[in-house]
Amino acid sequence: MDLVIRHLARTKGPWRHRSHRKAVVLELGKRGFSAAKDALYTHFNPRDDFRFADEIIELDGLVGLDWLISRSLNYLRSDVWKLRWWIEDLENARGKEAVAEWLDRESLTRPEIAELVQLATQEPVHKKREKQAAISFEAFQEQWHLPNVPRPSPLSWAMTASEDELKKAWRAFESEDDLEWLRRIAIGLRRKPEHCDIGKIIVRARAWTQEPNPFVRAIEDIADPRLRQLGFELIASSRIIEGISLLWNNALPGDEPAILAAIVPLSDDWDVHSVAMDMLKLGKDLDIREHLIWVYENSPCSLCRNSAVRDLIEINQAPDSILQECLLDCDTDLRKLAEDALV
């Protein structure tokens, strides 16, 4: 429990990791653990898209809304949509009358509440979102390295860049050594692999010794026989997480035992979670029954366990013992899934 709370504010790692941590801490807060509640309030950040505000609203209702307004008034003035969503969530949870009564009462003595209520109830003006202008790779790289300013998104850049600029980015990626820059640009290039020189990236992936390996990250969605070979090479050199990430899209029938043997010894929760997500993406032409059972029995993530059971049911290989156990799971969706499967 303490470990999850301590890691609540971490921003690195996949979205599911962050989402799972928030959900666990929120549930602990609902069960009366003061440390969990304190963590949500302490790490609330209106500058980071009002991070943890939704959890505070769900945990403390109107009291939470009052606290959020007091800590983010200026931000809400320019992002009134957030307030609308909070009010809607509270109306669903507490009832429209109770929320309206609180807003009316507080507006009488607190001008800032009255101002926000007026902004929230105005008819929203829908503006057509302007398409982000494409910029050159050199300009993007220069902006990204500027000090003390928000960094542009590598993914957004890659999705708007021209073919020529993407070629430049891939050629630069092949020779760069700055880990932070490589890690970030890999996120964008992963979505645009057409100009990837797989042979050169494989050479860099093999030679790279730091964690994470941005070269593996950039090519893990590509289907290519050479990446299957690289995946097993990495596993053989104890770089299991990297190797598995290359196999979900490249494994062949007959590879299943080797993959299972590689993941069974894993014990770190984050490693298990990462590999579990890759196991859920294995091709259905493979014999994945044991891999899905491993995900169910080992993943710390309820979403992954739910998906594993769903896939087992879909391929008609869900053991009755697991379905019976799922009837007692904390995840209501998983309980319902098992109930339907056992009928």
N, C-alpha and C positions, 0 to 999 in steps of 0.2 A: 504493500500500500504506500509506504513512504517513498519508495523508488518512483512510482508512477507520479506522485505529487511533485517530487523534485524535478522530474523531467517534463512537467506540464508545459513549460514555456519554450521548450525546444522547437525550433522551426525547421530544422533539417530533417530529411527523410521523406518517404512517401506520404501523400495526403492521408491514407488510411491509418498510418501510425499516429499522426496528430489527432485525427478524429477519434480514434479509439482511446487515446489518453484523455481527451476532453470528456468523453462519455463516461469513462471510469471515474474520473474525479467528480463529475457532476453527480453520479449515483452515490458516491461516498458522502458528498455533501448532503444529499437528500436523506441519507441514513444517519445524519447527525455528527459526522466527523468534522470537527471545527477546522482542522488543518486543511482539509480539502476545500471547504468554503473560503477560508482565508486565501488560499492559493489562487482561486478564481478572481477574487477581488484584487489581490495584489498585482496580478499579471494583466489585468484589464488594460487595454491600450487603444484609445480612440483614434490614434494616428495609424494604427494597423488594422483598418477596416473594423474598428470597434471590437477588437479581439476579446473573446470570452463574454461579450455582452449577452448573447443569446442564452448562455448557460446561467448567467446571473438572473436574467428574467425568469427562466424556467424554475430556478431554485427559490427565489425570494419574491416573485410576483411584483406587486406594486411597490413594495419596499425597495426591491432591486431597481425598478424603473426610476424611482425617486433618486436613488444613489447615482445611477448612470447619468441622469440629466445634470446633477450637480457637478459631475466630473467631466462632462463633455458638451456643455452648452454651446460653445462656439462652433464645435464640429457639427453638431446637429443642425445648426442654422443653415449650414451649407450642404447638409446631407439629410434632409427631412424624411427621405424614403426609409431610413433606418428606424426613425421614430414611428412611422406608419406601420412598419412590420412588427415592431415591439408591441404596439397597441393591439394589432390584430391577433398576435399570439396570446396576449393577456385576455382579450375578449373570448377567445376559444377556450382558455383555461379557467377563467374566473367569471365569465359572463359579461355581456356588453353593458348591462346596467351598472354593475359594480365599477367597471373601468370608467364609464362616463361620469358617474357620481364623484369618483376621486379626482378626475380631471377638472370637473366643474368647481369642486370645493377648493382645490389647490390654486386654480386660476384666480379666485377672488382675492387672495392675499399674496400671490407670487407672480409678478409681472412676467418673469421669464417663462413660467408654465403657460400663461395665457398666450404669450407670443408663439411658443412652439405649437400649442393646440391650433392656433389660427393658421400657422404654416402647414400643419399636418392635414387640416380639413379643407385647404384650398384645392381646387381642381388642378391635378398635375398637368403640367405642360410637357407633352411628349416631343422631344427633339430628335430628329433623325441623326443617328450616330454617324459621325464622319469616319470614313475609312482611313486608317492610319497610313500616312504617307511613307512610301518605301524610301529607305536611305541606303547609302553604300555600306559595304562591310567596313571600310576604313573609318567612316563617320560613326558607325555603331560602336566599333571597338574604342574609338577615342572617347565617346560619351560614356561608355561603360567604365573606363579607367579614371574619369574625372573625380577628384576628391570632394567629399562633403556634399554630394548631390545624389538624389535617388538614381539608382542604376536602371537603365532600360531593360526590358524583358527580352532575353535571347529567343524565347519561343515566339513572341510577337514579331520580332525582327525577321526570324526565319520564315514565318508564314506570309510575310509581305515582300520579302526580298526577291529580286529578279534571279533568273537562272545563272547569269554571269556572276552576280554577287555571291550566290551560294557556292559556286565553284571556287571563288576566292577564299571563302570561309573554310571550305574543306581542305584546300591546299595549305592554308595557314595552320589549321588544326593538326595537320600531319607533322608539323615541326615545332609547335609551341611547347613550352615547359612549365608555364605558370599554372599550378594546380587549380587555383580558384577560378581563373579565367577558363581553363579547359573544362572544368566541371560544369560551369555555367553554359558555355557555348555548346557543349555536348547535348544539353537539353533541347536546344533549337535544332541542331543538326540531326538529331535522332528522328525528328519528324520529316526531314527532307534528305533521305539517303541516296537520292538518285545520282549524285555526283561523288559519292564516296569511292575512294580507291581502296577496296577491301584489303588487298594485299598489303598496302602500306600501313593501314590501321591495325592489322593483325600483328605486324612487326612491332609496332609501338605498344600494343596491348600486352604482348608477351614480355617486353622489356620493362614495362612500368611496374614499380615496386611500391609506390605509395597507395594509400587508400583515401577515397575510392579510386577506381580505375576509370577515368573518363572515356578512354578509348573503347572499353567494353560497353560502357553506358551508351555510347553513340551508335553502336551497331547491334544492340541486343534484339532489335525488332526485325532484323534482316534475315531472310531465309537463304542460306548458302551452305553447301556442304563443307566448305572450309571452316565455317564457324562451329559446326558440329565437332570437327577435329580439335579446334582451339578450345572449345568447351571442356572436352575430356582431358586435354593437356593441362588446363588450369586446375581441374579437379585433382588430377594426379599430383600436382605440385601444392596441394592443400589450399588452393584458392577456390573453395567450393562455391561460395556465393556468386562469384563472377562466372565460374564455369556453368553453373546451373542456369544463370540468366541468359546464356547463349543457346541452351538446349531446348527450352520450352517450344521454340519455333523451328528447331532443326533436328530434334531426336527422331530416330527411325524405329520401327518395330524391332524388338530385340534389345533396345537400349534400356528398357524399363528396369531390369535388375541392377544395372550399374548405377543408374540414377538413384534408385531407392537406397542402395548401399552407401552412396555418398551423403545422403541427407539424414539418415537415421542417427548418426552420432552427434548431430548438432544439438546444442543445449541453450545457447544464448537466445533470449526471447526475440530480439530484433533480427537475428539471423534466421531463426525459425519462421518468423512472420514474413520476411522477404522471400524466402524459398517457398513458403506456402502459397504466396500469390503466384509464383511461377508455376507451381504444380497445378494450380487451378486453370492455367492456360495451356497445359499440355494437350496435344491433339487427341481427338476422340478416336482416332485410328490406332492409338496405342492402348495397351492393357494398363489402365491407370487406377484400377480398383485399390490396390495397396497404397498407392501414393495419396489418394483421396482419404483413405482411412488414416494415414499418417497425419494429414492436415487436420482432420477432425480431432485426433487424439493429442496433437502437440501444439497447434497454433494457439497463441494467447488472444487471438482476435475472433470475436463472435461472428463478424461478417464472413471471415474466411471459413469458419466451421460451418456456418449456415450454407455457404456456397458448396462446400465439399459434400455435405449431406444431400443437397439438392441434386448435384451431379451424380452421386451414387444412386439416387432414386431414378434419375433419368436413364441411367444405363442398366437399371434393374439389378443392381448389385449391392444394395444397402443391407448390411447385416441386421437381423431383427434385434440383436443385442444393442446395437447403436441406436436404432429407432426407439427402443424402449428407454434407453438412457436419455434420449433427446426430449422425452416427455417431461423430464424434470429439469430441463435446461433453463437458465435465466433469460434466454432470448425467447420472447413470446412468438415471434415468427417461426423459429425453429421448432418450438413445441407444436404449433399448428401444422407445420410441414410433416412432422412425424405422425401426428394423429391421422392426417389424411392418408399417409402411406400405409398405415397399419390397418386401415378399414378393409 
